Each structure stands twice: as structure tokens, then as C-alpha cells.
Amino acid sequence: MKRQIIVDIIDDGEVKIETRGYQGRACVEEAQFLKDLLGTETARQLTPAYYQREGQRQTLKRHLPLCG
């Protein structure tokens, strides 16, 4: 997946930063320069990709109903 940093500026001036294509702490580290420029961070929402190690693939588990 291509690595991206998406910056969304809301009408009230709130700025949201989203990273895509990063795993582990790399997402936080790569976006740090923007946070340093913009000021104090008010909230953080981490995705499952944050908890993965670099190079680790995410496994999707599904439970299928076997008996009806």
C-alpha cells in the first residue's frame, strides 16, 4: 500500500491528520513534523496498523456459522 499523510481542515479550524500505509510507530513518527508545526495535540485515535510490527501482515479472522 502506498504511504500517505492526509491533512483535513474542518470549517471551525480543527485539523485532523490521518496516515495510511504505515505500520507500528512509523505512522506517529512520520506525522510528528505536522504536529510540531500545528501545536498541541488534543486527541489521538490509533488504528490496528499501529499495533503491528513492520513487515507483519494482518490476519483477518471470521467466524462462520456451521450449524443452522
N, C-alpha and C positions, 0 to 999 in steps of 0.2 A: 504494500500500500504506500502511496505517495505521502510524504510527510508535509503537513500543513499547520500553520498557525492562523486561526481565524479570529479577527477582531470585530466585534459587533458593538456599535454605539447606539444606545437606546435614546429616545427623544428627551428623556429627563437628564441625560448626560452620563448615565451609568454605562460603564464599559465592561463587556464580557469577553474573555479570552478563552478560546477552545483550541485544543491541539488534537490533531488526527495523525495516525500512523506512527506514533511513538509508543514505546513500551517502558515500563518501570519509571524510575525517577527522571528519565530523559525528558518527559513532557514538561515537568515542572522546571527543570534546568534550562531548557530551550526557551521557555516563555519568560524567564526571570528578567531579561532586559526590558521587556514591556512593563512588567510590574514595577521595576525600578523607576521607569520614566513616568508612570501614571500615578504613583503614590501608594497609599495604604490599601492593602487587600482587605475587603470586608467579608468575603465568603469564599469557600473553596469546595468544589464538588469533584471528587475523584472518580474516574471510570474504572471498570475492571482491568483495562490495559495498564493502569498504574501499578497494579499488584503483580503483574507478570515480569519475569526476568527477561532481559534482552535475548532474543533468539528463541524464546519459548513460545510454542504455539498454544492457542486457546482451544480447549476441547469443549464442545457443546454437548451436554448430556440431556437426553429426552427420555421420559418415561412414557411408554406406550401401554395403553390398556390391553391386556391379553385376554381377559375374560369379560364377556358382556353381560 
